[in-house]
Amino acid sequence: MKALLDRARSFRQRVDFESGEYRKLAEGQYPEALFITCSDSRVIPALITGARPGEIFELRNAGNIVPSYGQHAAGGEAATIEYALEVLGVQDVVVCGHSHCGAMGALRSGDDLTALPGVDAWLGLARPSLAPVLTGAPDELELSDVVQRNVVNQLAALRSYPVVRQRLDTDRLRLHGWYYEVDTGQVHELDEDGRFRVHAG
């Protein structure tokens, strides 16, 4: 923690806050995309995309789960999606899963989560739609298949939001599914045929 604290204390000395870039941030934010991904500390959206401050609006939680519209009376996920689209006018939404995901790994292995009731309840939101890929023996399931299916499922959950459907119907919104490999840095993109592929940069 000391190293993190030291870097936070010296942040202002390491960055040119007199530059036009940072002065513009005080006037408001105009992100290009809403980036929905896992809370995992190895997944850093700005590092993956090369985004500068103000370019991406982030929504992070265990397993990059999007509760279906109306599933919770109030929640950070619904509020963030609504704000990103209605107020910030974001036109692209990325749902990004990743390799070595503990949340999806727990679902794949059928881990006993009784000691983690909050985690168990949260992952329960994703469990039913993953049932088709969780039917086999855990050692026969590739974690990447579970993670990628979860990305597809969360994109479907996004479409349950009226604000999302309205913008999709009028070509004002694009949805993207990504699978990020933490050990190689490769980003696999969901294509129209439902397969994840690495595209040339």
Stockholm file with secondary structure:
# STOCKHOLM 1.0

chainA/1-201         MKALLDRARSFRQRVDFESGEYRKLAEGQYPEALFITCSDSRVIPALITGARPGEIFELRNAGNIVPSYGQHAAGGEAATIEYALEVLGVQDVVVCGHSHCGAMGALRSGDDLTALPGVDAWLGLARPSLAPVLTGAPDELELSDVVQRNVVNQLAALRSYPVVRQRLDTDRLRLHGWYYEVDTGQVHELDEDGRFRVHAG
#=GR chainA/1-201 SS CHHHHHHHHTHHHHSCTTSHHHHHHTTCCCCSEEEEEECCTTCCHHHHHTCCTTSEEEEEETTCCCCCTTSSSSCHHHHHHHIIIIISCCCEEEEEEETTCHHHHHHHHTCCCTTCHHHHHHHTTTHHHHGGGSSSCGGGSCHHHHHHHHHHHHHHHHTTSHHHHHHHHTTCCEEEEEEECTTTCCEEEECTTSCEEECCC
#=GC SS_cons         CHHHHHHHHTHHHHSCTTSHHHHHHTTCCCCSEEEEEECCTTCCHHHHHTCCTTSEEEEEETTCCCCCTTSSSSCHHHHHHHIIIIISCCCEEEEEEETTCHHHHHHHHTCCCTTCHHHHHHHTTTHHHHGGGSSSCGGGSCHHHHHHHHHHHHHHHHTTSHHHHHHHHTTCCEEEEEEECTTTCCEEEECTTSCEEECCC
//
